[in-house]
């Protein structure tokens, strides 16, 4: 894999998104999700607490956007024969896989992070507000997990509709079945991180009594699962999967 080819493929993937109404739809979804912030706390000194009320909706929109975009990028390319055409050129499978994953993940990260950042001036927050960066980090971590799961489903099903439906049903099912097991759900892990850093930075808490070990697990569990899935998908795509 050469870095020059990888950059060209990433640029080509991003140009594909730019030429279709995909980019506009993602921006629209990000605006609805990230800026639909209920102002529950009116006290000016505690306005940063409002950041914790919008993430659940953002996670919902991320489920739909990652499911649709990765279904198009991987399953769509496989089912329509576009992937086979790509390999008629001197391209390595590793380069193609990484370019597709990175371009879509990068686009979603930048758009949602940029739109979410507008909450800083809207809530009159200081750029040094730690809870903003905690929320931003939690969003990117969850996005990474969603992207790897969507990629795995795409490679197995090779069908856009099946990938999208399986992805959405899987994560909504996890959120519903997780119940009190906060470590299993995206909202639960976010609440753990928000409460822990809220206590450290501002000395207040949602009374979850979150320990440092729980906060660390809320980061390690999704990152480890994402890393394992990414490596597994890369191995399957480059060593096992037949493209016809």
SULTA-V974344 format. One record per backbone hydrogen bond with DSSP energy under -0.5 kcal/mol. CO is the residue of the C=O (numbers start at 1). NH is the residue of the N-H. If there is no record, write none. Layout:
co nh
CO NH
CO NH
//
This chain:
co nh
2 6
3 7
4 8
5 9
6 10
7 11
8 12
9 13
10 14
11 15
12 16
13 17
14 18
15 19
16 20
17 23
20 23
21 25
22 26
23 27
24 28
25 29
26 30
27 31
28 32
29 33
30 34
31 35
32 36
35 37
36 38
38 40
40 42
43 46
44 47
46 49
47 50
48 51
49 52
50 53
51 54
51 55
54 58
55 59
56 60
57 61
58 62
59 63
60 64
61 65
62 66
63 67
64 68
65 69
66 70
67 71
68 72
69 73
70 74
70 75
71 76
72 77
74 78
75 79
76 80
77 82
77 83
78 81
81 85
82 86
83 87
85 88
86 89
89 91
92 96
93 97
94 98
95 99
96 100
97 101
98 102
99 103
100 104
101 105
102 106
103 107
104 108
105 109
106 110
107 111
108 112
109 113
110 114
111 115
112 116
113 117
114 118
115 118
116 119
117 120
117 121
118 122
119 123
120 125
121 124
126 129
129 132
129 133
130 134
131 135
132 136
133 137
134 138
135 139
136 140
137 141
138 142
139 143
140 144
141 145
142 146
143 147
144 148
145 149
146 150
147 151
148 152
149 153
150 154
151 155
152 156
153 157
154 158
159 163
160 164
161 165
162 166
163 167
164 168
165 169
166 170
167 171
168 172
169 173
170 174
171 175
172 176
173 177
174 178
175 179
178 181
180 182
181 184
181 185
182 185
185 189
186 190
187 191
188 192
189 193
190 194
191 195
192 196
193 197
194 198
195 199
196 200
197 201
198 202
198 203
198 204
199 203
211 215
212 216
213 217
214 218
215 219
216 219
216 220
217 221
219 223
220 224
221 225
222 226
223 227
224 228
225 229
226 230
227 231
228 232
229 233
230 234
231 235
232 236
233 237
234 238
235 239
235 240
236 240
236 241
242 244
//
